[in-house]
Amino acid sequence: MKNHTLLIINVLIFIFITSCVSKKKYLQMEQSYVYTENTLQNTREIIKVLEGDTSYLGSQVRQRDEKISDLKEYSQYSQSTLSKKLKELEMSIARKEFALAGRDRYLSDQAEKLAQKEKLLNKKTAQLNRLQNLINQQNSVLDTLRNIVTNSLGNFDDEYLNVLTKGGKVYISFSESLLFPKGKIGISKNGEDALKRLSEVLNNQPDIIITIEGHSDDKPIKSGIIRNNWDLSVLRAASVAEVLVKNGVYPWRVIPSGRSQYSPLVENITPEDRRLNRRTEIILSPNMRPLLKLLETQ
């Protein structure tokens, strides 16, 4: 329809030109027409290009809108996810803070208990140190006492006299031949001399407890008032106690006792074995009251 219209217009223009205008005017008009046609054609082509560009731009706009829509959806999803993650993180932090608070309380309690234990340990350590100091002091006293006794009785042979430290005590072992005639309970002259020297040492050690033990061999004995080895060991211990007291030792410090044949140094097999077992031991014990008092406070 559009082309038909143009054709009619062109015919009319031609008729008009041929009838009304000169040839020169006609040529000018024809040139103008050609120029107009070219311009129109160019315009159409530009319009087509513009229409193509418009279509492309529309496609780009639609793609952009789709991307914007996708981004909005992703943003909404991300916000939702982040919000959920944030809540989970906040809950996790809250749980950890609660756990840390509980751990802090536990650690604080443990630190307090540890401090109490350390305080108690320090107290016990101080008590043990005092106790060890007392033990060391008593061991020193025993060593000194043993040396003094050994020096005071130094002119007697080891065959008759032995001084040693054992179990926190000083043991002075007198052979039967030094103190008594065989089978008798009366102290000999050498025995009295030895006991007198020992009394001088003991009088300078007022805190020492003195235990006297009489020992016999396994040979039965019966003589006068002596009915058996029990009598012999006890009466000999009592005789030693009497000599010590006579030489100034306070009687309440002295404890005489008899062990008969039941605490031998060696088995009673040979005469020499029996000679060793027939003895009198004077056992010197340090004053344990400070040590016992300290132990009671533990």
For each residue, the residues with C-beta under 8 A, 3 or more apart:
1: 4 5
2: 5 6
3: 6 7
4: 1 7 8
5: 1 2 8 9
6: 2 3 9 10
7: 3 4 10 11
8: 4 5 11 12
9: 5 6 12 13
10: 6 7 13 14
11: 7 8 14 15
12: 8 9 15 16
13: 9 10 16 17 29 33
14: 10 11 17 18
15: 11 12 18 19
16: 12 13 19 20 21
17: 13 14 20 21 25 26 29
18: 14 15 21 26
19: 15 16
20: 16 17
21: 16 17 18 25 26 29
22: 25 26
23: 26 27
24: 27 28
25: 17 21 22 28 29
26: 17 18 21 22 23 29 30
27: 23 24 30 31
28: 24 25 31 32
29: 13 17 21 25 26 32 33
30: 26 27 33 34
31: 27 28 34 35
32: 28 29 35 36
33: 13 29 30 36 37
34: 30 31 37 38
35: 31 32 38 39
36: 32 33 39 40
37: 33 34 40 41
38: 34 35 41 42
39: 35 36 42 43
40: 36 37 43 44
41: 37 38 44 45
42: 38 39 45 46
43: 39 40 46 47
44: 40 41 47 48
45: 41 42 48 49
46: 42 43 49 50
47: 43 44 50 51
48: 44 45 51 52
49: 45 46 52 53
50: 46 47 53 54
51: 47 48 54 55
52: 48 49 55 56
53: 49 50 56 57
54: 50 51 57 58
55: 51 52 58 59
56: 52 53 59 60
57: 53 54 60 61
58: 54 55 61 62
59: 55 56 62 63
60: 56 57 63 64
61: 57 58 64 65
62: 58 59 65 66
63: 59 60 66 67
64: 60 61 67 68
65: 61 62 68 69
66: 62 63 69 70
67: 63 64 70 71
68: 64 65 71 72
69: 65 66 72 73
70: 66 67 73 74
71: 67 68 74 75
72: 68 69 75 76
73: 69 70 76 77
74: 70 71 77 78
75: 71 72 78 79
76: 72 73 79 80
77: 73 74 80 81
78: 74 75 81 82
79: 75 76 82 83
80: 76 77 83 84
81: 77 78 84 85
82: 78 79 85 86
83: 79 80 86 87
84: 80 81 87 88
85: 81 82 88 89
86: 82 83 89 90
87: 83 84 90 91
88: 84 85 91 92
89: 85 86 92 93
90: 86 87 93 94
91: 87 88 94 95
92: 88 89 95 96
93: 89 90 96 97
94: 90 91 97 98
95: 91 92 98 99
96: 92 93 99 100
97: 93 94 100 101
98: 94 95 101 102
99: 95 96 102 103
100: 96 97 103 104
101: 97 98 104 105
102: 98 99 105 106
103: 99 100 106 107
104: 100 101 107 108
105: 101 102 108 109
106: 102 103 109 110
107: 103 104 110 111
108: 104 105 111 112
109: 105 106 112 113
110: 106 107 113 114
111: 107 108 114 115
112: 108 109 115 116
113: 109 110 116 117
114: 110 111 117 118
115: 111 112 118 119
116: 112 113 119 120
117: 113 114 120 121
118: 114 115 121 122
119: 115 116 122 123
120: 116 117 123 124
121: 117 118 124 125
122: 118 119 125 126
123: 119 120 126 127
124: 120 121 127 128 298
125: 121 122 128 129
126: 122 123 129 130
127: 123 124 130 131 294 297 298
128: 124 125 131 132
129: 125 126 132 133
130: 126 127 133 134 294
131: 127 128 134 135 291 294 295
132: 128 129 135 136
133: 129 130 136 137
134: 130 131 137 138 290 291 294
135: 131 132 138 139 291
136: 132 133 139 140
137: 133 134 140 141
138: 134 135 141 142 168 286 288 291
139: 135 136 142 143 168
140: 136 137 143 144
141: 137 138 144 145 286
142: 138 139 145 146 165 168 169 170 286
143: 139 140 146 147 165
144: 140 141 147 148
145: 141 142 148 149 170 201 205 208 284
146: 142 143 149 150 163 164 165 170
147: 143 144 150 151
148: 144 145 151 152 201
149: 145 146 152 153 163 170 172 198 201 284
150: 146 147 153 154 163
151: 147 148 154
152: 148 149 197 198 200 201
153: 149 150 156 161 163 172 194 197 198
154: 150 151
155:
156: 153 160 161 178 194
157: 160 161
158: 161 162
159: 175
160: 156 157 174 175 177 178
161: 153 156 157 158 172 173 174 175 178 194
162: 158 171 172 173
163: 146 149 150 153 170 171 172 173
164: 146 170 171 173
165: 142 143 146 169 170 171
166: 169 171
167:
168: 138 139 142 285 286
169: 142 165 166 283 284 285 286
170: 142 145 146 149 163 164 165 283 284
171: 162 163 164 165 166 281 282 283 284
172: 149 153 161 162 163 198 281 282 283 284
173: 161 162 163 164 279 280 281
174: 160 161 178 179 191 194 279 280 281 282
175: 159 160 161 178 179 275 276 278 279
176: 179 180 182 275 278 279 280
177: 160 180 182 275
178: 156 160 161 174 175 188 190 191 194
179: 174 175 176 187 188 190 191 194 195 236 240 280
180: 176 177 184 185 186 187 188 191 236 239 280
181: 184 186 188
182: 176 177
183: 221 223 226 232
184: 180 181
185: 180 226 232 235 236 238 239
186: 180 181 239
187: 179 180 191 192 195 239 240 243
188: 178 179 180 181 191 192
189: 192 193
190: 178 179 193 194
191: 174 178 179 180 187 188 194 195 243
192: 187 188 189 195 196 243
193: 189 190 196 197
194: 153 156 161 174 178 179 190 191 197 198
195: 179 187 191 192 198 199 240 243 244 247
196: 192 193 199 200 243 247
197: 152 153 193 194 200 201
198: 149 152 153 172 194 195 201 202 244 282
199: 195 196 202 203 243 244 247 248 249
200: 152 196 197 203 204 247
201: 145 148 149 152 197 198 204 205
202: 198 199 205 208 210 244 249 253 284
203: 199 200 206 247 248 249
204: 200 201
205: 145 201 202 208 284
206: 203 250 253
207: 286 287
208: 145 202 205 253 284 285 286 287
209: 253 255 284 285 286 287
210: 202 244 249 253 254 255 282 283 284 285
211: 255 257 282 283 285
212: 237 240 241 244 254 255 256 257 280 281 282 283
213: 233 237 257 258 259 263 280 281 283
214: 232 233 234 235 236 237 240 256 257 258 259 280
215: 233 259 260 261 263 264 277 278 279 280 281
216: 219 221 229 232 233 260 261 277 278
217: 229 261 264 268 273 274 275 277 278
218: 229 261 264 268 274 277
219: 216 229 268 274
220: 228 229
221: 183 216 226 228 229 232
222: 226 227 228
223: 183 226
224:
225: 231 235
226: 183 185 221 222 223 231 232 235
227: 222 230 231
228: 220 221 222 231 232 260
229: 216 217 218 219 220 221 232 233 260 261
230: 227 233 234 258 260
231: 225 226 227 228 234 235 258
232: 183 185 214 216 221 226 228 229 235 236 258 260
233: 213 214 215 216 229 230 236 237 258 259 260
234: 214 230 231 237 238 256 257 258
235: 185 214 225 226 231 232 238 239 258
236: 179 180 185 214 232 233 239 240 258 280
237: 212 213 214 233 234 240 241 256 257 258 280
238: 185 234 235 241 242 256
239: 180 185 186 187 235 236 242 243
240: 179 187 195 212 214 236 237 243 244 256 280 282
241: 212 237 238 244 245 251 254 256
242: 238 239 245 246
243: 187 191 192 195 196 199 239 240 246 247
244: 195 198 199 202 210 212 240 241 247 249 254
245: 241 242 248 249 250 251 254
246: 242 243
247: 195 196 199 200 203 243 244
248: 199 203 245
249: 199 202 203 210 244 245 253 254
250: 206 245 253 254
251: 241 245 254
252:
253: 202 206 208 209 210 249 250
254: 210 212 241 244 245 249 250 251
255: 209 210 211 212
256: 212 214 234 237 238 240 241
257: 211 212 213 214 234 237
258: 213 214 230 231 232 233 234 235 236 237
259: 213 214 215 233 262 263
260: 215 216 228 229 230 232 233
261: 215 216 217 218 229 264 268 277
262: 259
263: 213 215 259
264: 215 217 218 261 267 268 273 277
265: 276 277 279
266: 269 273 276 277
267: 264 273
268: 217 218 219 261 264 273 274 277
269: 266 273
270: 273 274
271: 274 275
272: 275 276
273: 217 264 266 267 268 269 270 276 277
274: 217 218 219 268 270 271 277 278
275: 175 176 177 217 271 272 278
276: 175 265 266 272 273 279
277: 215 216 217 218 261 264 265 266 268 273 274
278: 175 176 215 216 217 274 275
279: 173 174 175 176 215 265 276
280: 173 174 176 179 180 212 213 214 215 236 237 240
281: 171 172 173 174 212 213 215
282: 171 172 174 198 210 211 212 240
283: 169 170 171 172 210 211 212 213
284: 145 149 169 170 171 172 202 205 208 209 210
285: 168 169 208 209 210 211 288
286: 138 141 142 168 169 207 208 209
287: 207 208 209 290
288: 138 285 291 292
289: 292 293
290: 134 287 293 294
291: 131 134 135 138 288 294 295
292: 288 289 295 296
293: 289 290 296 297
294: 127 130 131 134 290 291 297 298
295: 131 291 292 298
296: 292 293
297: 127 293 294
298: 124 127 294 295
